[in-house]
Amino acid sequence: MAKVLEGHGMGLLRKWGLHTPNYVVVSSTEEFEQLARANEWLQVGRLVVKAHEALGSRFKLGLVKVGLTLEEAKAAVKDMLGKQVEALTIRQLIVSEMVEHQDEYYAAVKSTRDGADILVANCGGIEVEANWDRVKKLAVEVGDSPSDGALLSLVKDAGFSEHTAGRMAEFLKKLYACFDNEDAQYLEINPVVQRADGELVALDAVTLLDADAKFRHPDWNFPFAAEFGRPYTKNELEVMEVDSKVKGSVKLIEIPGGTVALLPAGGGASVFYADAVVARGGKLANYAEYSGDPPDWAVEVLTEKVCSLPGIKHIIVGGAIANFTDVKKTFGGIINAFRKAKAEGKLEGVKIWVRRGGPNEKEGLAAMRALRDEGFDIEVFDRYTPLTDIVDMALATS
């Protein structure tokens, strides 16, 4: 599951016929001034300026300004860009038109074990949390779509008036179409507001998508938002791009300042090794994993990024006993990347530890051992060596 920033989420809503305010996303005052000259709505109406980051409680942090003139918006853009909020630097802002309204509503669709739940309430904004008992739900099973009658009954049950019920039912129908067709895990609009002409408008969007479905969506030209207080690094984005194209999985998260780099096979092994390194006082340089029998070239790309991590002293290539991931094939990608990294001087003073079992493990482990003859500092172990022993041996030599 991957989070999408507000502007990109609003773009998906528009694609499926939902109304949003006019908005622009900017990363500099110069860019905002250029857009202001090109868009009349920025010149004539009141504006809202918000931090465009994966960050909660923006209003409380002073990162939402409302009711601004163009000149006031320019000042807010200048003030917010570059602001440090704990470990996060504000690099982008979303500037939107202010929509005059009286009533605020809540609408969402979330994935469940059996399909999805459509949620709606005739109160929204900060009020919805304090009045969660007013949120009504319609369950939709996998493969089904909500009927017009069911949606109309839902909104009437939520207390919408006859005047608004039909519009909200249609809004929910489009919201569900967006959720279903865009491989979403969660879509939340809070608040939905009603303009003077009766039209419902999505003022905000929380959007979580299935990142592994990116190959089905050529128009997903936006980056996913990191959930750990900083933008994704170049290496992380490149691995994500590879991951979106291949069978199986390759993952990478960089952790600055660590000395132990991980290249584990499988999600379970990745967590196991990370826990073991930390429990024994080591400093992780990354989280990574490859699983599901990915192609050797994908594992090679991942390994290249791991070898490029600054300040590392150890690389642990670990895994349990694979069921179907070909050890020889995936090790081929790792070995190619090791050779390239060594030729570029990236493995000076780095010791490599290998522990693996699974299909073609003898051939794969033998190929790893052969790297000693090429000058690599490498230790190779088979399935009979406990996984924790690799971590103990590595940290004992630090």
N, C-alpha and C positions, 0 to 999 in steps of 0.2 A: 504494500500500500504506500502511495507516495502523495505528499501534499502539493497542491498547486496554489501559487500565490493568487491573490484576489483578482488582479487584472486579467490573468489568463482564465480563471474560473468564470469571470463575467463574460469573457469572449465565448466560452462554451454555452453559457445560458442564452446568449444572443443567437447563436447558431441554431438553437432549438425553439426560437420564437418568443423567448421571454424578454421583457423590457428591462433595461438597466439604465442608469444615468449615463450621459456622455462622460467619458473619462480619457485621460492620457497617463502613461507611466513615464516618469522622467528620472534621469540619473545626474543631471547637472542643471544649474540655473540657466545656462545658455540654451540648453535644449528646451527648457520650459518657455523661455522668451520666444524662441522660434515657433513653437507650437501655439503660443498665445496669439502671435501675429497671423497664423494660418487658420485658426478656429474661432469663429465669431462667438460661440457660446462661452468661451473663456473670457471674453471681453465684456459681455453684457449682463451676466447673472452672478449670483452669489456662488461661492466655491467651497469645496471641502478638500483639505490636504491631509493625507494619511501616510504613515510609513508603509512601504510595500515590502514587508519582510515577514518571515514565519515567526510571528511574535504575538503573544496574547496580551490583553490588557493595554492596548495601545493608547486608549483614551486616558487611563489613569497615569500612564507614563508621559503624558504631554505630547504624544505623537499623533494626535488627531486634532485638527483645527477646523472649525465650521463657520459658515456664514461670512466668508472672506470676500473682499473685493479683489480685483486682479492684482493691485499693488500689494495688498496684504498677503495674498497667496504667494507672490514673488518673495516677500520677506520670509514667509513661513518655509518655503522651499530652501532658501539660503540658510535658514537657521537649523532645519532638521537634517539636511544632507551632511554626512560625516559625523553626526552625533554618535557617541559611544553609549550603548546601553548594555552594561555588564560586558560580556565578551563579544557582543554584536555591534558592528558598525552599520549605521543606516546608509545604504548605498542607492536605494531607489525609493521614490515616492509615487503614490497614485493621487492624481488631482481630478476631481469629478465635480459635475454640477450639483448644486444643492437642490433637492427636490422638495418643494413645499408640500406638506401633508399634515393630516391630523391623526389618523389612526395608524397603528403599527401592528403587523401580524407576524406569525412564525410559520415557516414551512421547511420540511426536510424529508429526505429519503435516505434510509440507511440499510446496508446489507445485513441479512440475518442468515442463520443456518439453513432456513427453509426457503429463502427468497429475499424479500425486502419489506420494510415497514415504511409507509407513508405517514408522516406526522404533520399536524397542523394545529394552530391555536389562534384564537381571535385576539390575542395579545402578543406583543413582540418586544424586541429590544431587551433591556435589562429586566423587564417585568416578567418575562417568560420563565426565568429560573425560579422566581419566587412564587410562580403560579403554575407549576408543572402539572398539577392535577387538571388543568384546563386543556392540556395537549391531548388531542384525540388521534387514534391510530387505525390505519387500515393495513392489514397484512396481505401481501401479494406473493403467491407461491412462484417458485422457479418456473420460468417458461410462460407464465401468465402475464396479462396486462390488466390494470384496473379499468373497470367499466365506467362509463359516464355516470350511470345511476349510482354506483358504489361511491364514487368521488363526491357526487352531490349530497348523498346521505351523510358522508363523513363531515363535510364542511357545515352542514346544517346541525349535526350533532355537536360540532365545535362552537355553535352559537352565532354563526354568521347570518346576517339579515338576508332576506329575499333579494334585495338589491345587489348584495355583494357575493352571495353564495355561488351563483353561476360563474362569475369571473374567477373566484378562487378555485372552483372545481377545474376550470380550464387551465389555470395557472399550474395546479398540481399535475394535470395530465401532461403538460409540456415538461414540467420538472422531472417527472418519472421517465419520459422519453429520453431526456438528456442523461439521466442516471443510467438507464438501461443500455443505450446505444454508445455511450462514451466509456463503458467499462468502469463505472464509478463504484466506489465502496461507500461513499458518504457525500451527500450534498445538503448543505444547510443554508437557508436564506433567512437572515435575522438582522434587520427587519425587512419584511415585505410591506410596502407602504402603498396607499391609494392616493393618486393625484386628484385634483379638483375635477378632472374630466372622467373620473371613475377608473382609469387604467391602473392596474397593479404593477409596481416597479420593484425589482430586487435591488436594495441599497447595498447589500454586502453579500459575499459568497464564501463559504468554507467548502473546499473541494478536495476530496481524497480520491485518487484514481488507482487502478491496478497497473502499476508500472510495467509489469510483465506483458501487458496487452498493447504496448506502444507500437509493436509491429503492425497492428491492425489499423493504426490511425496515422496516416501520413501527414495530417494537418496538425499533429501535436508537435509544433515547432517551438515549444516553450520548455525551459528547464524545470525539473522538479525542485521543490524547496527543501533544503536541508533542515533537519529537525534538531540540530544540535548547536544552534546559536551562531552559525556562520554559513556563508555560501559554500557550495561544493567546490573543491579544488579542480584544477584542470585535469589531473590524473583521475580523480573520482568520476568526473563527467565522461571522460573517455572510456573508462571501464563500464559505466552505465550504458553508454552507447553500444558497446560490444555485447553486453548482457541482453540488450533489447533485440538483438539479431540472431541469437544462437539458441540451439537446444541446450538444455541444462542451464547452469547459472555461474556467473563470476561476479564477485562483489569486492568492494574496497572502500574503507574509510581510513583516512590518515589521522594519526594522533601525534602532533608535534612534540619533540623532546624525548621520544622513546629510543631505546637501544635494541629491543628485541622485535624483529619483524616476523609476522606470521604468514604462512602460505598453506593453510589447512584445507583438507578435502572434506567437504560436508559441513552443514550448519552446526551439527552437534559437536564435531571436532573443533570447529572454530571457537565456540563458546568454551569448550573444555580447556583448550590450550590457553585462551585468554585468561580464564579464571586461574589456571595453574601458574601462569607467569606472575600475575598480580599477587596471588597468595604467597608466592615465594620471594616477593620483594623486587621483582623485575619491573621494568618500565616498557610498556607496549608502544611500538611505533605505528601500529595500524591494527585494524580489523580487516580480515579478508577471508574469502572462501571460494572454492570451485566445487561444483557438485552436479549430479545428473548427467555425467559423461559428456561434458562440453568438448568441442573440437580442440585439437592441440594448439591451433593458432590463437584461440581465445585465452587459453591458459598461459600462452606465451606473452600476450599483451599484459595480462594481470601480473605475471612474474616480472616483466620489465619495470612496471610501476613500483613493485615492492623493492626491487633492487635499487631503485632511484631514491628511496627514502633516506634523508640525511641523518648522519650520526649513528647508523645501526652497526651493531657488533655481531649479531647473530641473525640467521634466517632459519626458522623452523618449518620444514616441509613435513607436515604431519597429517595423519589420518588413521582411522580405524581399519577395518577390513571391508573393502568395497563389495557391494553386491553385483554391480554391473558397470561401474566406471572403470575403463580400461587403464590400468596403472602404467603400462608401457607407453601407451599413446599420450596420455596427459603428461607423463614425465618427459616425453619427447619435447613438448612445448616448453616445459620448465627448463630443460637442459639447453635448448636453443637460446632462451633468454639469459641464462647464466653465462653462456659463452659470450654473448653480445655485451653483457654488462662488464664482464672481466676485461674484454678488449677495450672498453671505454674507461677502465680504471675505477669502476664503481664498487668493486668488491674487495678493495684493499683493506686488510684487517678484519674482514667479515668471515665468520665461521658458519658453515651450513650444516644443519642437522636434519636427517631424513628418517622417517619411520612410516611404513605403509604396508598394507596387505590388500589382496584382491586379485581380479583377473589379470593375468600376465605380470604378476608381481616379481617373479624371478628375473625376467628379462628387464623390467623397469629398474629394479634395484641394482642389477648388474651394470646397467648403463650409468646410473648415478655413481656407483663405486669407481667406474672407469674415469670419472672426472679428476680423481686424485692424480692420475698420470699427466693431466693437463695443468697441474699446479693449483687446483682448487683445495682449500682447507675444508674438507667435508667428511662427515661421519654418517654411515648408512646402517639402518637397522630394519629388521623384518617384523612380522606380526607377533613374534614371541617376546619382543621387548615392550614392557608396559609404557603407555603413552607418557605418564608422569616422569618416567626416568629420563626422557629426552629433555624435558624442561630442567630437571635437576642437574643433568650433566652440562647443559648450556650455561645455566646461571653459576655453576661452580667454577667455570673458566672465565667468568667476567672480571 
